Amino acid sequence: MKKLESGDLPLEESIRLFERGVALSDSCRGKLDAVETRVEMLVKRGRGVVAQPFDPEK
């Protein structure tokens, strides 16, 4: 991030770092969405909270 903000990188390097940042952001968003879904599944079970593996296909 600091490298991009400095403005001293060649355009191609800046684009490469930006693309990497977008890919990491997408990956983190996917993991966060999966965790949020799992938490919702646990909360919906009420008093009898039982953890179950998250299945993104369901």
PDB file of N, H, CA, C and O in Angstrom:
ATOM      1  N   MET A   1       0.818  -1.182   0.000  1.00  0.00           N
ATOM      2  CA  MET A   1       0.000   0.000   0.000  1.00  0.00           C
ATOM      3  C   MET A   1       0.861   1.245   0.000  1.00  0.00           C
ATOM      4  O   MET A   1       0.611   2.179  -0.762  1.00  0.00           O
ATOM      5  N   LYS A   2       1.862   1.264   0.842  1.00  0.00           N
ATOM      6  H   LYS A   2       2.065   0.505   1.461  1.00  0.00           H
ATOM      7  CA  LYS A   2       2.736   2.430   0.896  1.00  0.00           C
ATOM      8  C   LYS A   2       3.464   2.631  -0.423  1.00  0.00           C
ATOM      9  O   LYS A   2       3.702   3.761  -0.849  1.00  0.00           O
ATOM     10  N   LYS A   3       3.819   1.513  -1.068  1.00  0.00           N
ATOM     11  H   LYS A   3       3.625   0.595  -0.722  1.00  0.00           H
ATOM     12  CA  LYS A   3       4.498   1.622  -2.361  1.00  0.00           C
ATOM     13  C   LYS A   3       3.594   2.309  -3.376  1.00  0.00           C
ATOM     14  O   LYS A   3       4.044   3.166  -4.137  1.00  0.00           O
ATOM     15  N   LEU A   4       2.327   1.932  -3.386  1.00  0.00           N
ATOM     16  H   LEU A   4       1.962   1.236  -2.768  1.00  0.00           H
ATOM     17  CA  LEU A   4       1.397   2.545  -4.329  1.00  0.00           C
ATOM     18  C   LEU A   4       1.185   4.018  -4.009  1.00  0.00           C
ATOM     19  O   LEU A   4       1.131   4.857  -4.909  1.00  0.00           O
ATOM     20  N   GLU A   5       1.066   4.324  -2.736  1.00  0.00           N
ATOM     21  H   GLU A   5       1.110   3.644  -2.005  1.00  0.00           H
ATOM     22  CA  GLU A   5       0.817   5.704  -2.327  1.00  0.00           C
ATOM     23  C   GLU A   5       2.005   6.618  -2.602  1.00  0.00           C
ATOM     24  O   GLU A   5       1.831   7.825  -2.770  1.00  0.00           O
ATOM     25  N   SER A   6       3.202   6.059  -2.648  1.00  0.00           N
ATOM     26  H   SER A   6       3.344   5.079  -2.511  1.00  0.00           H
ATOM     27  CA  SER A   6       4.382   6.900  -2.856  1.00  0.00           C
ATOM     28  C   SER A   6       4.398   7.514  -4.251  1.00  0.00           C
ATOM     29  O   SER A   6       4.947   8.597  -4.453  1.00  0.00           O
ATOM     30  N   GLY A   7       3.797   6.823  -5.209  1.00  0.00           N
ATOM     31  H   GLY A   7       3.351   5.943  -5.045  1.00  0.00           H
ATOM     32  CA  GLY A   7       3.762   7.339  -6.573  1.00  0.00           C
ATOM     33  C   GLY A   7       5.078   7.172  -7.307  1.00  0.00           C
ATOM     34  O   GLY A   7       5.237   7.713  -8.402  1.00  0.00           O
ATOM     35  N   ASP A   8       6.026   6.439  -6.740  1.00  0.00           N
ATOM     36  H   ASP A   8       5.896   6.000  -5.851  1.00  0.00           H
ATOM     37  CA  ASP A   8       7.346   6.281  -7.349  1.00  0.00           C
ATOM     38  C   ASP A   8       7.488   5.014  -8.188  1.00  0.00           C
ATOM     39  O   ASP A   8       8.551   4.770  -8.758  1.00  0.00           O
ATOM     40  N   LEU A   9       6.447   4.214  -8.271  1.00  0.00           N
ATOM     41  H   LEU A   9       5.582   4.412  -7.809  1.00  0.00           H
ATOM     42  CA  LEU A   9       6.532   2.954  -9.011  1.00  0.00           C
ATOM     43  C   LEU A   9       6.189   3.167 -10.483  1.00  0.00           C
ATOM     44  O   LEU A   9       5.414   4.057 -10.832  1.00  0.00           O
ATOM     45  N   PRO A  10       6.773   2.342 -11.327  1.00  0.00           N
ATOM     46  CA  PRO A  10       6.361   2.364 -12.736  1.00  0.00           C
ATOM     47  C   PRO A  10       4.895   1.922 -12.842  1.00  0.00           C
ATOM     48  O   PRO A  10       4.389   1.209 -11.975  1.00  0.00           O
ATOM     49  N   LEU A  11       4.239   2.342 -13.887  1.00  0.00           N
ATOM     50  H   LEU A  11       4.649   2.921 -14.592  1.00  0.00           H
ATOM     51  CA  LEU A  11       2.817   2.052 -14.084  1.00  0.00           C
ATOM     52  C   LEU A  11       2.521   0.556 -14.014  1.00  0.00           C
ATOM     53  O   LEU A  11       1.573   0.147 -13.344  1.00  0.00           O
ATOM     54  N   GLU A  12       3.311  -0.255 -14.689  1.00  0.00           N
ATOM     55  H   GLU A  12       4.082   0.077 -15.233  1.00  0.00           H
ATOM     56  CA  GLU A  12       3.063  -1.704 -14.708  1.00  0.00           C
ATOM     57  C   GLU A  12       3.149  -2.307 -13.308  1.00  0.00           C
ATOM     58  O   GLU A  12       2.343  -3.167 -12.954  1.00  0.00           O
ATOM     59  N   GLU A  13       4.111  -1.867 -12.519  1.00  0.00           N
ATOM     60  H   GLU A  13       4.766  -1.168 -12.806  1.00  0.00           H
ATOM     61  CA  GLU A  13       4.249  -2.363 -11.145  1.00  0.00           C
ATOM     62  C   GLU A  13       3.063  -1.918 -10.300  1.00  0.00           C
ATOM     63  O   GLU A  13       2.556  -2.687  -9.484  1.00  0.00           O
ATOM     64  N   SER A  14       2.627  -0.693 -10.490  1.00  0.00           N
ATOM     65  H   SER A  14       3.039  -0.068 -11.153  1.00  0.00           H
ATOM     66  CA  SER A  14       1.465  -0.183  -9.760  1.00  0.00           C
ATOM     67  C   SER A  14       0.222  -0.997 -10.088  1.00  0.00           C
ATOM     68  O   SER A  14      -0.554  -1.339  -9.196  1.00  0.00           O
ATOM     69  N   ILE A  15       0.036  -1.300 -11.345  1.00  0.00           N
ATOM     70  H   ILE A  15       0.666  -1.021 -12.069  1.00  0.00           H
ATOM     71  CA  ILE A  15      -1.120  -2.097 -11.770  1.00  0.00           C
ATOM     72  C   ILE A  15      -1.043  -3.503 -11.179  1.00  0.00           C
ATOM     73  O   ILE A  15      -2.046  -4.040 -10.710  1.00  0.00           O
ATOM     74  N   ARG A  16       0.157  -4.097 -11.203  1.00  0.00           N
ATOM     75  H   ARG A  16       0.972  -3.660 -11.583  1.00  0.00           H
ATOM     76  CA  ARG A  16       0.326  -5.440 -10.652  1.00  0.00           C
ATOM     77  C   ARG A  16      -0.007  -5.458  -9.159  1.00  0.00           C
ATOM     78  O   ARG A  16      -0.710  -6.355  -8.694  1.00  0.00           O
ATOM     79  N   LEU A  17       0.486  -4.482  -8.415  1.00  0.00           N
ATOM     80  H   LEU A  17       1.057  -3.754  -8.793  1.00  0.00           H
ATOM     81  CA  LEU A  17       0.204  -4.416  -6.981  1.00  0.00           C
ATOM     82  C   LEU A  17      -1.276  -4.157  -6.718  1.00  0.00           C
ATOM     83  O   LEU A  17      -1.848  -4.719  -5.784  1.00  0.00           O
ATOM     84  N   PHE A  18      -1.892  -3.318  -7.530  1.00  0.00           N
ATOM     85  H   PHE A  18      -1.427  -2.861  -8.288  1.00  0.00           H
ATOM     86  CA  PHE A  18      -3.314  -3.049  -7.370  1.00  0.00           C
ATOM     87  C   PHE A  18      -4.139  -4.312  -7.622  1.00  0.00           C
ATOM     88  O   PHE A  18      -5.063  -4.618  -6.869  1.00  0.00           O
ATOM     89  N   GLU A  19      -3.798  -5.042  -8.686  1.00  0.00           N
ATOM     90  H   GLU A  19      -3.047  -4.793  -9.298  1.00  0.00           H
ATOM     91  CA  GLU A  19      -4.506  -6.290  -8.984  1.00  0.00           C
ATOM     92  C   GLU A  19      -4.357  -7.290  -7.844  1.00  0.00           C
ATOM     93  O   GLU A  19      -5.309  -7.987  -7.493  1.00  0.00           O
ATOM     94  N   ARG A  20      -3.166  -7.358  -7.273  1.00  0.00           N
ATOM     95  H   ARG A  20      -2.392  -6.792  -7.559  1.00  0.00           H
ATOM     96  CA  ARG A  20      -2.924  -8.266  -6.134  1.00  0.00           C
ATOM     97  C   ARG A  20      -3.792  -7.850  -4.953  1.00  0.00           C
ATOM     98  O   ARG A  20      -4.364  -8.699  -4.271  1.00  0.00           O
ATOM     99  N   GLY A  21      -3.889  -6.567  -4.715  1.00  0.00           N
ATOM    100  H   GLY A  21      -3.424  -5.877  -5.269  1.00  0.00           H
ATOM    101  CA  GLY A  21      -4.725  -6.063  -3.628  1.00  0.00           C
ATOM    102  C   GLY A  21      -6.195  -6.400  -3.823  1.00  0.00           C
ATOM    103  O   GLY A  21      -6.888  -6.770  -2.875  1.00  0.00           O
ATOM    104  N   VAL A  22      -6.665  -6.269  -5.053  1.00  0.00           N
ATOM    105  H   VAL A  22      -6.102  -5.968  -5.823  1.00  0.00           H
ATOM    106  CA  VAL A  22      -8.056  -6.604  -5.353  1.00  0.00           C
ATOM    107  C   VAL A  22      -8.301  -8.097  -5.137  1.00  0.00           C
ATOM    108  O   VAL A  22      -9.330  -8.486  -4.583  1.00  0.00           O
ATOM    109  N   ALA A  23      -7.361  -8.924  -5.571  1.00  0.00           N
ATOM    110  H   ALA A  23      -6.526  -8.608  -6.021  1.00  0.00           H
ATOM    111  CA  ALA A  23      -7.503 -10.376  -5.388  1.00  0.00           C
ATOM    112  C   ALA A  23      -7.527 -10.734  -3.903  1.00  0.00           C
ATOM    113  O   ALA A  23      -8.332 -11.563  -3.480  1.00  0.00           O
ATOM    114  N   LEU A  24      -6.649 -10.115  -3.111  1.00  0.00           N
ATOM    115  H   LEU A  24      -5.995  -9.442  -3.455  1.00  0.00           H
ATOM    116  CA  LEU A  24      -6.644 -10.384  -1.674  1.00  0.00           C
ATOM    117  C   LEU A  24      -7.938  -9.914  -1.021  1.00  0.00           C
ATOM    118  O   LEU A  24      -8.482 -10.588  -0.147  1.00  0.00           O
ATOM    119  N   SER A  25      -8.419  -8.773  -1.445  1.00  0.00           N
ATOM    120  H   SER A  25      -7.977  -8.225  -2.156  1.00  0.00           H
ATOM    121  CA  SER A  25      -9.676  -8.254  -0.912  1.00  0.00           C
ATOM    122  C   SER A  25     -10.836  -9.199  -1.223  1.00  0.00           C
ATOM    123  O   SER A  25     -11.671  -9.466  -0.359  1.00  0.00           O
ATOM    124  N   ASP A  26     -10.886  -9.703  -2.453  1.00  0.00           N
ATOM    125  H   ASP A  26     -10.208  -9.487  -3.155  1.00  0.00           H
ATOM    126  CA  ASP A  26     -11.934 -10.653  -2.841  1.00  0.00           C
ATOM    127  C   ASP A  26     -11.853 -11.928  -2.013  1.00  0.00           C
ATOM    128  O   ASP A  26     -12.875 -12.459  -1.579  1.00  0.00           O
ATOM    129  N   SER A  27     -10.644 -12.413  -1.795  1.00  0.00           N
ATOM    130  H   SER A  27      -9.813 -11.982  -2.147  1.00  0.00           H
ATOM    131  CA  SER A  27     -10.453 -13.623  -0.998  1.00  0.00           C
ATOM    132  C   SER A  27     -10.934 -13.412   0.436  1.00  0.00           C
ATOM    133  O   SER A  27     -11.632 -14.255   0.999  1.00  0.00           O
ATOM    134  N   CYS A  28     -10.554 -12.290   1.009  1.00  0.00           N
ATOM    135  H   CYS A  28      -9.986 -11.605   0.551  1.00  0.00           H
ATOM    136  CA  CYS A  28     -10.985 -11.981   2.385  1.00  0.00           C
ATOM    137  C   CYS A  28     -12.494 -11.833   2.465  1.00  0.00           C
ATOM    138  O   CYS A  28     -13.108 -12.302   3.424  1.00  0.00           O
ATOM    139  N   ARG A  29     -13.100 -11.194   1.482  1.00  0.00           N
ATOM    140  H   ARG A  29     -12.601 -10.813   0.703  1.00  0.00           H
ATOM    141  CA  ARG A  29     -14.551 -11.015   1.459  1.00  0.00           C
ATOM    142  C   ARG A  29     -15.237 -12.371   1.401  1.00  0.00           C
ATOM    143  O   ARG A  29     -16.234 -12.587   2.089  1.00  0.00           O
ATOM    144  N   GLY A  30     -14.720 -13.287   0.594  1.00  0.00           N
ATOM    145  H   GLY A  30     -13.910 -13.112   0.035  1.00  0.00           H
ATOM    146  CA  GLY A  30     -15.304 -14.625   0.497  1.00  0.00           C
ATOM    147  C   GLY A  30     -15.236 -15.363   1.818  1.00  0.00           C
ATOM    148  O   GLY A  30     -16.205 -16.004   2.225  1.00  0.00           O
ATOM    149  N   LYS A  31     -14.099 -15.278   2.491  1.00  0.00           N
ATOM    150  H   LYS A  31     -13.312 -14.758   2.161  1.00  0.00           H
ATOM    151  CA  LYS A  31     -13.950 -15.940   3.789  1.00  0.00           C
ATOM    152  C   LYS A  31     -14.867 -15.318   4.825  1.00  0.00           C
ATOM    153  O   LYS A  31     -15.469 -16.031   5.628  1.00  0.00           O
ATOM    154  N   LEU A  32     -14.979 -13.998   4.817  1.00  0.00           N
ATOM    155  H   LEU A  32     -14.489 -13.420   4.165  1.00  0.00           H
ATOM    156  CA  LEU A  32     -15.854 -13.317   5.757  1.00  0.00           C
ATOM    157  C   LEU A  32     -17.309 -13.690   5.510  1.00  0.00           C
ATOM    158  O   LEU A  32     -18.053 -13.930   6.461  1.00  0.00           O
ATOM    159  N   ASP A  33     -17.722 -13.743   4.258  1.00  0.00           N
ATOM    160  H   ASP A  33     -17.117 -13.548   3.485  1.00  0.00           H
ATOM    161  CA  ASP A  33     -19.096 -14.145   3.932  1.00  0.00           C
ATOM    162  C   ASP A  33     -19.390 -15.553   4.439  1.00  0.00           C
ATOM    163  O   ASP A  33     -20.475 -15.810   4.961  1.00  0.00           O
ATOM    164  N   ALA A  34     -18.431 -16.465   4.289  1.00  0.00           N
ATOM    165  H   ALA A  34     -17.550 -16.256   3.865  1.00  0.00           H
ATOM    166  CA  ALA A  34     -18.627 -17.840   4.748  1.00  0.00           C
ATOM    167  C   ALA A  34     -18.778 -17.882   6.262  1.00  0.00           C
ATOM    168  O   ALA A  34     -19.625 -18.608   6.781  1.00  0.00           O
ATOM    169  N   VAL A  35     -17.966 -17.110   6.972  1.00  0.00           N
ATOM    170  H   VAL A  35     -17.278 -16.520   6.550  1.00  0.00           H
ATOM    171  CA  VAL A  35     -18.052 -17.085   8.433  1.00  0.00           C
ATOM    172  C   VAL A  35     -19.376 -16.468   8.876  1.00  0.00           C
ATOM    173  O   VAL A  35     -20.015 -16.966   9.803  1.00  0.00           O
ATOM    174  N   GLU A  36     -19.787 -15.392   8.218  1.00  0.00           N
ATOM    175  H   GLU A  36     -19.268 -14.988   7.464  1.00  0.00           H
ATOM    176  CA  GLU A  36     -21.060 -14.764   8.573  1.00  0.00           C
ATOM    177  C   GLU A  36     -22.220 -15.729   8.374  1.00  0.00           C
ATOM    178  O   GLU A  36     -23.138 -15.778   9.193  1.00  0.00           O
ATOM    179  N   THR A  37     -22.183 -16.488   7.300  1.00  0.00           N
ATOM    180  H   THR A  37     -21.437 -16.448   6.634  1.00  0.00           H
ATOM    181  CA  THR A  37     -23.239 -17.472   7.042  1.00  0.00           C
ATOM    182  C   THR A  37     -23.244 -18.538   8.126  1.00  0.00           C
ATOM    183  O   THR A  37     -24.309 -18.946   8.592  1.00  0.00           O
ATOM    184  N   ARG A  38     -22.077 -18.987   8.526  1.00  0.00           N
ATOM    185  H   ARG A  38     -21.212 -18.656   8.148  1.00  0.00           H
ATOM    186  CA  ARG A  38     -21.990 -20.012   9.581  1.00  0.00           C
ATOM    187  C   ARG A  38     -22.546 -19.477  10.892  1.00  0.00           C
ATOM    188  O   ARG A  38     -23.269 -20.183  11.595  1.00  0.00           O
ATOM    189  N   VAL A  39     -22.214 -18.234  11.227  1.00  0.00           N
ATOM    190  H   VAL A  39     -21.626 -17.660  10.656  1.00  0.00           H
ATOM    191  CA  VAL A  39     -22.726 -17.632  12.457  1.00  0.00           C
ATOM    192  C   VAL A  39     -24.251 -17.545  12.392  1.00  0.00           C
ATOM    193  O   VAL A  39     -24.929 -17.845  13.375  1.00  0.00           O
ATOM    194  N   GLU A  40     -24.789 -17.142  11.254  1.00  0.00           N
ATOM    195  H   GLU A  40     -24.238 -16.898  10.456  1.00  0.00           H
ATOM    196  CA  GLU A  40     -26.247 -17.082  11.099  1.00  0.00           C
ATOM    197  C   GLU A  40     -26.868 -18.456  11.316  1.00  0.00           C
ATOM    198  O   GLU A  40     -27.919 -18.569  11.947  1.00  0.00           O
ATOM    199  N   MET A  41     -26.229 -19.496  10.800  1.00  0.00           N
ATOM    200  H   MET A  41     -25.376 -19.404  10.288  1.00  0.00           H
ATOM    201  CA  MET A  41     -26.760 -20.845  10.963  1.00  0.00           C
ATOM    202  C   MET A  41     -26.780 -21.227  12.439  1.00  0.00           C
ATOM    203  O   MET A  41     -27.727 -21.862  12.904  1.00  0.00           O
ATOM    204  N   LEU A  42     -25.747 -20.848  13.171  1.00  0.00           N
ATOM    205  H   LEU A  42     -24.978 -20.333  12.793  1.00  0.00           H
ATOM    206  CA  LEU A  42     -25.688 -21.161  14.599  1.00  0.00           C
ATOM    207  C   LEU A  42     -26.743 -20.389  15.377  1.00  0.00           C
ATOM    208  O   LEU A  42     -27.401 -20.950  16.252  1.00  0.00           O
ATOM    209  N   VAL A  43     -26.906 -19.136  15.074  1.00  0.00           N
ATOM    210  H   VAL A  43     -26.371 -18.680  14.362  1.00  0.00           H
ATOM    211  CA  VAL A  43     -27.863 -18.294  15.790  1.00  0.00           C
ATOM    212  C   VAL A  43     -29.292 -18.790  15.557  1.00  0.00           C
ATOM    213  O   VAL A  43     -30.109 -18.776  16.477  1.00  0.00           O
ATOM    214  N   LYS A  44     -29.591 -19.219  14.351  1.00  0.00           N
ATOM    215  H   LYS A  44     -28.927 -19.230  13.603  1.00  0.00           H
ATOM    216  CA  LYS A  44     -30.940 -19.671  14.028  1.00  0.00           C
ATOM    217  C   LYS A  44     -31.339 -20.923  14.793  1.00  0.00           C
ATOM    218  O   LYS A  44     -32.528 -21.221  14.915  1.00  0.00           O
ATOM    219  N   ARG A  45     -30.373 -21.652  15.301  1.00  0.00           N
ATOM    220  H   ARG A  45     -29.408 -21.411  15.202  1.00  0.00           H
ATOM    221  CA  ARG A  45     -30.677 -22.876  16.046  1.00  0.00           C
ATOM    222  C   ARG A  45     -31.148 -22.566  17.464  1.00  0.00           C
ATOM    223  O   ARG A  45     -31.581 -23.467  18.182  1.00  0.00           O
ATOM    224  N   GLY A  46     -31.070 -21.303  17.873  1.00  0.00           N
ATOM    225  H   GLY A  46     -30.718 -20.571  17.290  1.00  0.00           H
ATOM    226  CA  GLY A  46     -31.570 -20.900  19.186  1.00  0.00           C
ATOM    227  C   GLY A  46     -30.804 -21.507  20.330  1.00  0.00           C
ATOM    228  O   GLY A  46     -29.574 -21.541  20.322  1.00  0.00           O
ATOM    229  N   ARG A  47     -31.539 -21.990  21.321  1.00  0.00           N
ATOM    230  H   ARG A  47     -32.538 -21.963  21.328  1.00  0.00           H
ATOM    231  CA  ARG A  47     -30.917 -22.520  22.546  1.00  0.00           C
ATOM    232  C   ARG A  47     -30.075 -23.746  22.287  1.00  0.00           C
ATOM    233  O   ARG A  47     -29.062 -23.957  22.955  1.00  0.00           O
ATOM    234  N   GLY A  48     -30.471 -24.543  21.344  1.00  0.00           N
ATOM    235  H   GLY A  48     -31.294 -24.372  20.802  1.00  0.00           H
ATOM    236  CA  GLY A  48     -29.730 -25.761  21.034  1.00  0.00           C
ATOM    237  C   GLY A  48     -28.659 -25.515  19.982  1.00  0.00           C
ATOM    238  O   GLY A  48     -28.613 -26.213  18.969  1.00  0.00           O
ATOM    239  N   VAL A  49     -27.821 -24.554  20.205  1.00  0.00           N
ATOM    240  H   VAL A  49     -27.858 -23.987  21.028  1.00  0.00           H
ATOM    241  CA  VAL A  49     -26.795 -24.198  19.231  1.00  0.00           C
ATOM    242  C   VAL A  49     -25.841 -25.364  19.016  1.00  0.00           C
ATOM    243  O   VAL A  49     -25.217 -25.871  19.949  1.00  0.00           O
ATOM    244  N   VAL A  50     -25.752 -25.768  17.761  1.00  0.00           N
ATOM    245  H   VAL A  50     -26.259 -25.356  17.004  1.00  0.00           H
ATOM    246  CA  VAL A  50     -24.874 -26.863  17.392  1.00  0.00           C
ATOM    247  C   VAL A  50     -24.068 -26.416  16.175  1.00  0.00           C
ATOM    248  O   VAL A  50     -24.634 -26.022  15.155  1.00  0.00           O
ATOM    249  N   ALA A  51     -22.771 -26.479  16.289  1.00  0.00           N
ATOM    250  H   ALA A  51     -22.311 -26.799  17.117  1.00  0.00           H
ATOM    251  CA  ALA A  51     -21.923 -26.100  15.166  1.00  0.00           C
ATOM    252  C   ALA A  51     -22.020 -27.166  14.083  1.00  0.00           C
ATOM    253  O   ALA A  51     -22.056 -28.361  14.373  1.00  0.00           O
ATOM    254  N   GLN A  52     -22.060 -26.722  12.850  1.00  0.00           N
ATOM    255  H   GLN A  52     -22.031 -25.750  12.615  1.00  0.00           H
ATOM    256  CA  GLN A  52     -22.022 -27.651  11.744  1.00  0.00           C
ATOM    257  C   GLN A  52     -21.134 -27.063  10.672  1.00  0.00           C
ATOM    258  O   GLN A  52     -21.066 -25.842  10.533  1.00  0.00           O
ATOM    259  N   PRO A  53     -20.459 -27.888   9.920  1.00  0.00           N
ATOM    260  CA  PRO A  53     -19.577 -27.385   8.872  1.00  0.00           C
ATOM    261  C   PRO A  53     -20.343 -26.557   7.864  1.00  0.00           C
ATOM    262  O   PRO A  53     -21.478 -26.879   7.512  1.00  0.00           O
ATOM    263  N   PHE A  54     -19.726 -25.502   7.408  1.00  0.00           N
ATOM    264  H   PHE A  54     -18.804 -25.240   7.694  1.00  0.00           H
ATOM    265  CA  PHE A  54     -20.343 -24.651   6.393  1.00  0.00           C
ATOM    266  C   PHE A  54     -20.219 -25.310   5.045  1.00  0.00           C
ATOM    267  O   PHE A  54     -19.134 -25.746   4.660  1.00  0.00           O
ATOM    268  N   ASP A  55     -21.320 -25.387   4.322  1.00  0.00           N
ATOM    269  H   ASP A  55     -22.201 -25.033   4.635  1.00  0.00           H
ATOM    270  CA  ASP A  55     -21.335 -25.952   2.976  1.00  0.00           C
ATOM    271  C   ASP A  55     -21.787 -24.852   2.028  1.00  0.00           C
ATOM    272  O   ASP A  55     -22.978 -24.546   1.986  1.00  0.00           O
ATOM    273  N   PRO A  56     -20.885 -24.247   1.267  1.00  0.00           N
ATOM    274  CA  PRO A  56     -21.253 -23.130   0.402  1.00  0.00           C
ATOM    275  C   PRO A  56     -22.210 -23.535  -0.722  1.00  0.00           C
ATOM    276  O   PRO A  56     -22.774 -22.663  -1.383  1.00  0.00           O
ATOM    277  N   GLU A  57     -22.401 -24.809  -0.948  1.00  0.00           N
ATOM    278  H   GLU A  57     -21.943 -25.517  -0.411  1.00  0.00           H
ATOM    279  CA  GLU A  57     -23.297 -25.276  -1.994  1.00  0.00           C
ATOM    280  C   GLU A  57     -24.765 -25.265  -1.564  1.00  0.00           C
ATOM    281  O   GLU A  57     -25.659 -25.378  -2.402  1.00  0.00           O
ATOM    282  N   LYS A  58     -25.012 -25.131  -0.261  1.00  0.00           N
ATOM    283  H   LYS A  58     -24.285 -25.040   0.420  1.00  0.00           H
ATOM    284  CA  LYS A  58     -26.404 -25.166   0.225  1.00  0.00           C
ATOM    285  C   LYS A  58     -27.032 -23.804   0.181  1.00  0.00           C
ATOM    286  O   LYS A  58     -28.196 -23.648   0.552  1.00  0.00           O
TER     287      LYS A  58
END
